[in-house]
Amino acid sequence: MGLGSKLYSIAFNKCPKCHQGDFFVTKTSFQPKFDQIHHRCEHCNETLMPETGFYWGALYVSYALYVIWCMTAFIVYNYVLKLDLDYFLVFLIPTLVLLMPWFFRLARRTWLNLFVNYDPAKAKNKAVILSTNHS
């Protein structure tokens, strides 16, 4: 999961084109305004908001993440811990509510990474421009 892979961009909140600039305005999912995305990457100027309604597709990614979480929680709760299923929802619902901002951000980063590929030239070009501007 090194620089240049889609997983790097998704996991570390980075622009999918250059892997340098931040995708979301805030660093963590659990701060106010967790849902605000930079309109353009501050490093390579790639648009992170391609068009109105683009992130509707991220709803499907989010749904898949929730299903994976629920199935994993069920298997752990029922088969590994062998706990009574009467209390499963008492455990599941609060975790879904608490993890909502994290799933929201993960789904949006994943969705954009499906359409934008890493460009090593973009990652290097701006760094050279920035270093010459600071001289």
Sequence and secondary structure as in RCSB ss.txt:
>XXXX:A:sequence
MGLGSKLYSIAFNKCPKCHQGDFFVTKTSFQPKFDQIHHRCEHCNETLMPETGFYWGALYVSYALYVIWCMTAFI
VYNYVLKLDLDYFLVFLIPTLVLLMPWFFRLARRTWLNLFVNYDPAKAKNKAVILSTNHS
>XXXX:A:secstr
  TTSHHHHHHTTB TTTS SBSBSSSSSSSTTTT B SB TTT  BSS STTGGGGHHHHHHHHHHHHHHHHHH
IIIIIS   GGGHHHHHHHHHHHHHHHHHHHHHHHHHHTT    HHHHHHHHHHHHHHT 
